[in-house]
Amino acid sequence: MSSQYYSALCRAGRASKSSVVVCVFAAAFFFAAVADASAISCPEVMARAQRWVDLAVPYSQTSFFEGYRQDCSGFVSMAWRLTWPSGAARSLATDTLPGVCTPITREDLRPGDAIIRPKTATVWGHAVIFGGWSNAARTHYWAFEASNSAGGTRMRETPYPYWAASGVGFAPYRFNGIEEDLGAFIDPVAGACRYETAVAASRRAFPDPAAVETIVIATGESWPDALSGAGLAGAVKGPVLLTRRSALPASVRAEIVRLAPARAIVIGGEGAVAEDVAEAIGALGVRRVDRVAGTDRYETSAAVARVTVAEARAASPGYVPVVYVATGTDFPDALAAAPVSAFLARPVLLVHPSGVPTATAAALADISATRAFIVGGESAVYPAIASELATHVAEVRRLAGADRYSTALAVAGHGVSAGLTRANAGLATGVDFADALAGGAAQGLSAPASVLYLTPPSRLPEAVRAEISTHRAAIGRVRVYGGVAAVPDSVRVQVAAALRGW
């Protein structure tokens, strides 16, 4: 028996055969837990597959090696470490392997998965372990397989899903016993609810409470008033904390006590944050509680912009006002700007589909804004509005993508050019506002300040996956804001795969 075995980790880009094998471990490692088929990591699967390839185990439908049948499905059973309850090795067939795994998409494939064609009365079956894409176009991959025609157990570059003459019927699967080790790739920032998640974001951005003199309070129940909070948080160098309209959550109370700020700024009128909540904040020892509000979301964003600029100018006399402009009819575009808005203390102003509101135009004049960045496509902020904005500021530019997730990527790229980093990039759901609001502000106020990406709960968008994979060395770990209900484990696994370069 060999004293060593190998873990094969393939890159998403073009890889040579020699680059597939990258890690060396002790052979006894995986045999020690042979009876535990409920949990095995992807690197372990690849290590087991690589070992049989290294040993050139002959192909046979009747012979067994180390307890496993030496054919294609026996090889996959071995790689997945399938066992009977007694701990004895268990070799399934191509038509029974799908019973221990779950169908996945081509986009979800990563090393350790399998590509299977179950046998039927009229179709021969086959199964291979997917070892990673062998080219950047993802048309070919490294197949680890036991094949009679291939001369035994081997690894070879294979067109997806399998050779053209027999590729029909092959589909990708993931073993149900795969153990996800996400700690090296995912930094969760979450609580039991949105209020606790905002507290977790505050603690991450401000571990030293002495650094905080002012906090920003916004409602966690609706988004219109809260959207302007990130820029104000950046101006006062404090966190955005969320509250219920009529009661201050216990976790937020505890965080205010920890930070012991001298001042709190409440965004929105009493319809958003009741006066009882403002009084409760003062009762915690906060000496000054201010409220910034207007009669609607547009007036509120304008009022917050004025305070943001006043605070920024007081802290830095050379401050030059630049604003981000987003639709006031939905939240994702404004949230995408949260990190750079906080980082540079730039206000977010809202516009409506029919034009620039009077309150927004007045705020642009009052703060002497020099530039405006429109966040969102022309369906969100019409070209006519861009033309109207150009009458108020010297320069108007648009940051947009095909959807909210691509728009967030465009804003992230803009943020990097403005001084943000990609280190510990953030990720939050794009279908609700709370986690991205508090998390975006935290990203912009952390050291180092970093970008924020958005994702739906269904899957990581391909453009976001590519961004993370391309910049994985700079990112390191991704901070995921919100619990698994907001960003499910399936998405976190996709993030980890992108950070591995799979």
MARMISE-430965 format. One record per residue (C-alpha): residue in three letters; x, y, z; residue number from 1. Coordinates in steps of 0.001 Angstrom, whole numbers. Example, Ala and Ser with C-alpha at 12.3 -4.5 7.8 and 13.67 -1.06 7.14 Angstrom:
<nodes>
   sefi        px        py        pz   filo
    ALA     12300     -4500      7800      1
    SER     13670     -1060      7140      2
</nodes>
This chain:
<nodes>
   sefi        px        py        pz   filo
    MET         0         0         0      1
    SER      1301      3427      -866      2
    SER      2249      5571      2135      3
    GLN       881      8699       511      4
    TYR     -2085      9815     -1505      5
    TYR     -2876     12922     -3447      6
    SER     -5581     15555     -3498      7
    ALA     -6500     16856     -6925      8
    LEU     -7716     20420     -7068      9
    CYS     -8396     21848    -10521     10
    ARG     -8573     25494    -11464     11
    ALA    -11475     27057    -13326     12
    GLY     -9092     28392    -15959     13
    ARG     -6856     26392    -18282     14
    ALA     -4999     23744    -16292     15
    SER     -2308     21292    -17298     16
    LYS     -2531     17671    -16269     17
    SER       485     18057    -14024     18
    SER     -1108     20987    -12190     19
    VAL     -4096     18937    -11094     20
    VAL     -2231     17205     -8285     21
    VAL     -1364     19737     -5613     22
    CYS     -1528     18277     -2096     23
    VAL         8     15294      -334     24
    PHE     -1410     13600      2776     25
    ALA      -939     10419      4799     26
    ALA     -2779      7386      3379     27
    ALA     -4106      6345      6762     28
    PHE     -6098      9561      7017     29
    PHE     -9111      8431      5060     30
    PHE     -9050      4791      6168     31
    ALA     -9372      5858      9811     32
    ALA    -12957      6976      9222     33
    VAL    -14018      4377      6658     34
    ALA    -17235      3636      8538     35
    ASP    -18328      7266      8436     36
    ALA    -19884      7715      5017     37
    SER    -21998     10657      6143     38
    ALA    -19274     13260      5809     39
    ILE    -16387     13564      3390     40
    SER    -14789     16683      1964     41
    CYS    -14213     17387     -1711     42
    PRO    -10408     17252     -1301     43
    GLU    -10755     13832       369     44
    VAL    -12862     12577     -2541     45
    MET    -10228     13764     -4989     46
    ALA     -7424     12273     -2901     47
    ARG     -9101      8867     -2913     48
    ALA     -9721      9059     -6666     49
    GLN     -6147     10160     -7341     50
    ARG     -4744      7253     -5326     51
    TRP     -6471      4643     -7510     52
    VAL     -5237      6498    -10594     53
    ASP     -1689      6493     -9210     54
    LEU     -1940      2760     -8517     55
    ALA     -3417      2141    -11990     56
    VAL     -6040      -165    -10495     57
    PRO     -7169     -2499    -13326     58
    TYR    -10746     -2399    -14575     59
    SER    -12986     -5314    -13620     60
    GLN    -16694     -5805    -13033     61
    THR    -16034     -8849    -10844     62
    SER    -12810     -8073     -8971     63
    PHE    -12466     -5895     -5868     64
    PHE     -9651     -3710     -4562     65
    GLU     -9673     -2472      -966     66
    GLY    -13258     -3694      -734     67
    TYR    -14602     -1812     -3764     68
    ARG    -15528     -3205     -7179     69
    GLN    -13031     -2162     -9833     70
    ASP    -15524      -817    -12386     71
    CYS    -16756      2736    -12983     72
    SER    -19489      2823    -10318     73
    GLY    -17328       946     -7831     74
    PHE    -14633      3575     -8365     75
    VAL    -17090      6415     -7663     76
    SER    -18383      4502     -4608     77
    MET    -14800      4233     -3375     78
    ALA    -14075      7928     -3977     79
    TRP    -17206      8868     -2029     80
    ARG    -16269      6342       683     81
    LEU    -19623      4557       594     82
    THR    -20075      1947      3307     83
    TRP    -22714      -344      4713     84
    PRO    -23892       294      8314     85
    SER    -21338     -2311      9379     86
    GLY    -18568      -171      7922     87
    ALA    -17865     -2550      5054     88
    ALA    -17153     -1012      1662     89
    ARG    -20262      -623      -487     90
    SER    -20170      -571     -4289     91
    LEU    -23257       812     -6002     92
    ALA    -24154       604     -9683     93
    THR    -24729      3455    -12116     94
    ASP    -28500      3133    -11663     95
    THR    -28276      3203     -7849     96
    LEU    -25602      5907     -7420     97
    PRO    -28211      8667     -7999     98
    GLY    -29923      7451     -4825     99
    VAL    -27079      8821     -2670    100
    CYS    -26567     12096     -4499    101
    THR    -28435     15129     -5780    102
    PRO    -28676     16425     -9355    103
    ILE    -26855     19728     -9839    104
    THR    -26286     22074    -12756    105
    ARG    -23255     22261    -14983    106
    GLU    -22467     25655    -13433    107
    ASP    -22380     24116     -9953    108
    LEU    -19853     21394    -10800    109
    ARG    -16723     21260     -8695    110
    PRO    -14045     18631     -8023    111
    GLY    -15484     15665     -6141    112
    ASP    -18826     15700     -7962    113
    ALA    -19768     12962    -10426    114
    ILE    -21076     12835    -13972    115
    ILE    -23331      9811    -14325    116
    ARG    -25409      8084    -16962    117
    PRO    -27585      5532    -15133    118
    LYS    -27856      2204    -16905    119
    THR    -31214      1029    -18251    120
    ALA    -32412     -2048    -20090    121
    THR    -31282      -486    -23367    122
    VAL    -28500      1955    -22380    123
    TRP    -25166      1117    -20801    124
    GLY    -24268      3190    -17776    125
    HIS    -21091      4973    -16800    126
    ALA    -19872      7232    -13994    127
    VAL    -16822      9453    -13563    128
    ILE    -15523     11756    -10853    129
    PHE    -15335     15372    -12001    130
    GLY    -11824     16692    -11320    131
    GLY    -12246     20292    -12434    132
    TRP    -12504     22202    -15697    133
    SER     -9461     21864    -17943    134
    ASN    -10060     25021    -19984    135
    ALA    -11400     28503    -19370    136
    ALA    -14364     27958    -21699    137
    ARG    -15487     25021    -19543    138
    THR    -16017     22742    -22501    139
    HIS    -13608     20059    -21221    140
    TYR    -12825     18684    -17785    141
    TRP    -10541     16207    -16019    142
    ALA    -12424     12923    -15671    143
    PHE    -11245     10429    -13052    144
    GLU    -12685      7075    -14054    145
    ALA    -12373      3320    -14139    146
    SER    -12830      2459    -17804    147
    ASN    -12219      -758    -19709    148
    SER    -11678      1106    -22982    149
    ALA     -9300      3545    -21284    150
    GLY     -7179       730    -19919    151
    GLY     -8169       835    -16253    152
    THR     -8354      3611    -13677    153
    ARG     -7045      6856    -15074    154
    MET     -7479     10612    -15356    155
    ARG     -8023     12111    -18793    156
    GLU     -9245     15322    -20365    157
    THR    -12823     14753    -21481    158
    PRO    -15401     16836    -23369    159
    TYR    -18457     17763    -21299    160
    PRO    -20591     15862    -20507    161
    TYR    -18773     12877    -22024    162
    TRP    -17395     11744    -25358    163
    ALA    -19644     12802    -28256    164
    ALA    -20506      9266    -29337    165
    SER    -21938      8447    -25920    166
    GLY    -22539     11779    -24182    167
    VAL    -26334     11620    -24278    168
    GLY    -27872     10904    -20892    169
    PHE    -24928     12022    -18755    170
    ALA    -25729     14514    -15980    171
    PRO    -23864     16054    -13015    172
    TYR    -24515     14975     -9422    173
    ARG    -23232     15847     -5936    174
    PHE    -22843     13234     -3213    175
    ASN    -25199     13928      -308    176
    GLY    -22430     13194      2184    177
    ILE    -20127     15996      1044    178
    GLU    -18973     17966      4053    179
    GLU    -18602     21645      3364    180
    ASP    -15636     23289      5076    181
    LEU    -16510     26912      4498    182
    GLY    -14618     28519      7367    183
    ALA    -11548     29244      5275    184
    PHE    -13642     31056      2686    185
    ILE    -16743     32464      4396    186
    ASP    -16774     34988      7235    187
    PRO    -20394     35023      8440    188
    VAL    -21710     38284      9861    189
    ALA    -25184     37468     11070    190
    GLY    -27648     37271     13900    191
    ALA    -31007     35672     14465    192
    CYS    -32754     38573     12690    193
    ARG    -31961     41717     10713    194
    TYR    -31515     43754     13879    195
    GLU    -28944     41336     15258    196
    THR    -27209     41157     11888    197
    ALA    -26827     44946     11920    198
    VAL    -25357     44665     15413    199
    ALA    -22932     41988     14178    200
    ALA    -21919     44300     11324    201
    SER    -21356     47128     13800    202
    ARG    -19156     44939     15965    203
    ARG    -17150     43828     12952    204
    ALA    -16550     47381     11712    205
    PHE    -16066     48944     15159    206
    PRO    -14417     46463     17525    207
    ASP    -13112     49421     19549    208
    PRO    -16116     51323     20954    209
    ALA    -13933     54317     21755    210
    ALA    -13744     55027     18014    211
    VAL    -17465     55772     17818    212
    GLU    -18966     59093     18892    213
    THR    -22118     59064     16761    214
    ILE    -24421     56282     15584    215
    VAL    -27081     56264     12876    216
    ILE    -30475     54703     13604    217
    ALA    -32883     53677     10826    218
    THR    -36000     51566     10660    219
    GLY    -35571     47910      9824    220
    GLU    -39201     47551      8772    221
    SER    -39158     49467      5484    222
    TRP    -36491     50724      3152    223
    PRO    -37321     54234      1796    224
    ASP    -35981     56317      4696    225
    ALA    -33106     53975      5480    226
    LEU    -31443     54116      2053    227
    SER    -29565     57335      2806    228
    GLY    -28028     56017      5999    229
    ALA    -24683     54762      4676    230
    GLY    -23348     58142      3565    231
    LEU    -24323     59730      6865    232
    ALA    -22666     56874      8751    233
    GLY    -19506     57551      6777    234
    ALA    -19601     61244      7608    235
    VAL    -19898     60634     11355    236
    LYS    -17709     57475     11314    237
    GLY    -20298     55354     13072    238
    PRO    -22440     52286     12376    239
    VAL    -25944     52007     10979    240
    LEU    -28160     50251     13520    241
    LEU    -31707     49164     12762    242
    THR    -34748     49374     14984    243
    ARG    -38383     48383     14977    244
    ARG    -40711     51319     14547    245
    SER    -42174     51192     18040    246
    ALA    -39554     49371     20109    247
    LEU    -35768     49285     20343    248
    PRO    -34632     45630     20064    249
    ALA    -32690     44249     23027    250
    SER    -29650     43460     20879    251
    VAL    -29537     47055     19634    252
    ARG    -29831     48352     23190    253
    ALA    -26845     46223     24159    254
    GLU    -24814     47495     21211    255
    ILE    -25582     51120     22071    256
    VAL    -24431     50450     25620    257
    ARG    -21218     48860     24288    258
    LEU    -20465     51770     21972    259
    ALA    -21532     54441     24482    260
    PRO    -21904     57132     21791    261
    ALA    -22458     60750     22693    262
    ARG    -24902     61239     19834    263
    ALA    -27452     59331     17783    264
    ILE    -29019     60464     14515    265
    VAL    -32426     58958     13778    266
    ILE    -33397     58852     10099    267
    GLY    -37060     59294      9244    268
    GLY    -40148     60685     10893    269
    GLU    -42179     59149     13676    270
    GLY    -43968     56968     11157    271
    ALA    -40633     55216     10607    272
    VAL    -39087     55462     14091    273
    ALA    -41435     56344     16938    274
    GLU    -40528     59017     19465    275
    ASP    -40579     56346     22175    276
    VAL    -37611     54719     20456    277
    ALA    -35715     58016     20334    278
    GLU    -36389     58480     24033    279
    ALA    -35236     54935     24768    280
    ILE    -31949     55691     23017    281
    GLY    -31465     58783     25156    282
    ALA    -32225     56771     28279    283
    LEU    -29203     54576     27490    284
    GLY    -26885     57506     28157    285
    VAL    -26770     59011     24669    286
    ARG    -26623     62719     25448    287
    ARG    -27920     63998     22108    288
    VAL    -30535     62347     19898    289
    ASP    -31237     64153     16613    290
    ARG    -33849     63317     14018    291
    VAL    -33429     63960     10281    292
    ALA    -36633     63600      8293    293
    GLY    -38847     64924      5536    294
    THR    -42450     64447      4538    295
    ASP    -41561     61627      2113    296
    ARG    -38595     59494      1027    297
    TYR    -37307     62171     -1357    298
    GLU    -37374     64933      1234    299
    THR    -35823     62608      3795    300
    SER    -32934     61692      1488    301
    ALA    -32438     65404       756    302
    ALA    -32401     66260      4460    303
    VAL    -29930     63456      5172    304
    ALA    -27724     64680      2308    305
    ARG    -27505     68141      3866    306
    VAL    -26511     66729      7252    307
    THR    -24043     64317      5635    308
    VAL    -22255     67107      3802    309
    ALA    -22255     69385      6852    310
    GLU    -20695     66644      8993    311
    ALA    -18148     65751      6301    312
    ARG    -17116     69375      5839    313
    ALA    -16726     69825      9579    314
    ALA    -14419     66814      9717    315
    SER    -12527     67675      6521    316
    PRO    -12638     71278      5235    317
    GLY    -11387     70146      1814    318
    TYR    -14337     67815      1313    319
    VAL    -15938     68090     -2153    320
    PRO    -19584     66959     -2355    321
    VAL    -20276     64171     -4838    322
    VAL    -23602     62343     -4793    323
    TYR    -25072     59027     -5857    324
    VAL    -28519     59153     -7400    325
    ALA    -30864     56160     -7450    326
    THR    -34516     55460     -8024    327
    GLY    -36787     55942     -5053    328
    THR    -39154     53226     -6265    329
    ASP    -36919     50276     -5305    330
    PHE    -33941     49672     -3055    331
    PRO    -31221     47490     -4726    332
    ASP    -29413     50195     -6702    333
    ALA    -29146     52561     -3745    334
    LEU    -27883     49717     -1559    335
    ALA    -25175     48869     -4084    336
    ALA    -23677     52291     -3406    337
    ALA    -23595     51811       379    338
    PRO    -19887     50879       791    339
    VAL    -18464     53677     -1362    340
    SER    -21075     56094        -6    341
    ALA    -19925     55329      3545    342
    PHE    -16233     55256      2631    343
    LEU    -16277     58706      1010    344
    ALA    -19202     60197      2984    345
    ARG    -21133     60754      -225    346
    PRO    -24899     61233        37    347
    VAL    -27428     59054     -1769    348
    LEU    -30255     61100     -3282    349
    LEU    -33463     59607     -4647    350
    VAL    -35365     60465     -7804    351
    HIS    -38728     59292     -9085    352
    PRO    -39549     58040    -12594    353
    SER    -41109     61294    -13740    354
    GLY    -38124     63475    -12941    355
    VAL    -35936     65031    -10277    356
    PRO    -38051     65920     -7228    357
    THR    -37993     69521     -6050    358
    ALA    -36446     68406     -2755    359
    THR    -33619     66580     -4553    360
    ALA    -32889     69535     -6838    361
    ALA    -32826     71886     -3849    362
    ALA    -30428     69611     -1982    363
    LEU    -28048     69489     -4958    364
    ALA    -27936     73277     -4917    365
    ASP    -27661     73593     -1137    366
    ILE    -24702     71228      -835    367
    SER    -22990     72557     -3997    368
    ALA    -22651     69070     -5468    369
    THR    -20053     68880     -8233    370
    ARG    -20758     65424     -9667    371
    ALA    -23561     62892     -9667    372
    PHE    -23238     59168    -10254    373
    ILE    -26501     57592    -11344    374
    VAL    -26751     54059     -9969    375
    GLY    -28922     51832    -12131    376
    GLY    -29899     51411    -15752    377
    GLU    -32089     53583    -17928    378
    SER    -35200     51632    -16984    379
    ALA    -34633     52654    -13360    380
    VAL    -33423     56220    -13917    381
    TYR    -34562     57495    -17302    382
    PRO    -32151     59328    -19649    383
    ALA    -34322     62442    -19289    384
    ILE    -33544     62475    -15578    385
    ALA    -29835     62278    -16353    386
    SER    -30242     65309    -18585    387
    GLU    -32103     67141    -15845    388
    LEU    -29397     66318    -13308    389
    ALA    -26839     67803    -15687    390
    THR    -28448     71197    -15139    391
    HIS    -27589     70971    -11434    392
    VAL    -24064     69475    -11432    393
    ALA    -21023     69740    -13670    394
    GLU    -20747     66025    -14445    395
    VAL    -23194     63125    -14572    396
    ARG    -22089     59513    -14988    397
    ARG    -24019     56261    -14869    398
    LEU    -23021     53052    -13067    399
    ALA    -25194     50224    -14302    400
    GLY    -25446     46594    -15288    401
    ALA    -28053     44336    -16829    402
    ASP    -29695     43724    -13445    403
    ARG    -29290     44634     -9767    404
    TYR    -26464     42134     -9319    405
    SER    -24479     43375    -12305    406
    THR    -25143     46953    -11222    407
    ALA    -23646     46143     -7824    408
    LEU    -20572     44802     -9643    409
    ALA    -20302     48030    -11638    410
    VAL    -20533     50048     -8429    411
    ALA    -17918     47802     -6803    412
    GLY    -15524     48459     -9677    413
    HIS    -16172     52184     -9316    414
    GLY    -15558     51867     -5588    415
    VAL    -12200     50190     -6129    416
    SER    -11153     53006     -8452    417
    ALA    -12189     55427     -5691    418
    GLY    -10096     53720     -3020    419
    LEU    -12051     50710     -1786    420
    THR    -10329     47332     -1720    421
    ARG    -11633     43844     -2465    422
    ALA    -10153     42414       730    423
    ASN    -12886     40589      2662    424
    ALA    -15472     41620        72    425
    GLY    -19025     41564      1377    426
    LEU    -22017     39624        75    427
    ALA    -25666     40176       947    428
    THR    -29034     39276      -455    429
    GLY    -30347     41519     -3190    430
    VAL    -34000     40728     -2511    431
    ASP    -34243     42569       826    432
    PHE    -32667     45774      2059    433
    ALA    -31701     45380      5702    434
    ASP    -28532     43265      5572    435
    ALA    -27065     45148      2610    436
    LEU    -27756     48518      4249    437
    ALA    -26002     47764      7535    438
    GLY    -23442     45494      5872    439
    GLY    -22677     47956      3096    440
    ALA    -21989     50739      5573    441
    ALA    -19830     48362      7621    442
    GLN    -17851     47403      4504    443
    GLY    -17138     51042      3757    444
    LEU    -16069     51776      7326    445
    SER    -14009     48653      8020    446
    ALA    -10244     48546      7871    447
    PRO     -9581     48057      5043    448
    ALA    -12746     49397      3459    449
    SER    -14134     46978       914    450
    VAL    -16817     46354     -1698    451
    LEU    -20195     44617     -1444    452
    TYR    -21751     42172     -3891    453
    LEU    -25411     41176     -4059    454
    THR    -26921     37760     -4740    455
    PRO    -30359     36178     -4990    456
    PRO    -31033     33283     -2603    457
    SER    -31436     30824     -5484    458
    ARG    -27827     30820     -6699    459
    LEU    -24733     32996     -7048    460
    PRO    -25013     34957    -10317    461
    GLU    -22422     33902    -12873    462
    ALA    -21050     37445    -13140    463
    VAL    -20552     37587     -9363    464
    ARG    -18950     34130     -9353    465
    ALA    -16533     35226    -12075    466
    GLU    -15695     38427    -10173    467
    ILE    -14935     36513     -6984    468
    SER    -12900     33888     -8824    469
    THR    -10900     36482    -10762    470
    HIS    -10044     38479     -7630    471
    ARG     -9867     35578     -5165    472
    ALA     -6281     36336     -4149    473
    ALA     -7219     39893     -3193    474
    ILE    -10511     38905     -1556    475
    GLY     -9265     36148       736    476
    ARG    -12530     35518      2574    477
    VAL    -15997     36821      1771    478
    ARG    -18034     38423      4546    479
    VAL    -21576     37153      4176    480
    TYR    -24123     39451      5808    481
    GLY    -27266     37723      6997    482
    GLY    -28196     34181      7954    483
    VAL    -28806     31156      5769    484
    ALA    -32388     32252      5118    485
    ALA    -30969     35305      3333    486
    VAL    -27857     33734      1790    487
    PRO    -28367     29948      1783    488
    ASP    -25618     27398      2255    489
    SER    -25866     26503     -1429    490
    VAL    -24796     30042     -2349    491
    ARG    -22025     30016       256    492
    VAL    -20709     26788     -1242    493
    GLN    -20633     28469     -4659    494
    VAL    -18705     31384     -3145    495
    ALA    -16191     28977     -1605    496
    ALA    -15804     27210     -4940    497
    ALA    -15131     30535     -6662    498
    LEU    -12517     31403     -4042    499
    ARG    -10872     28045     -4694    500
    GLY    -10826     28859     -8395    501
    TRP    -13139     25990     -9296    502
</nodes>
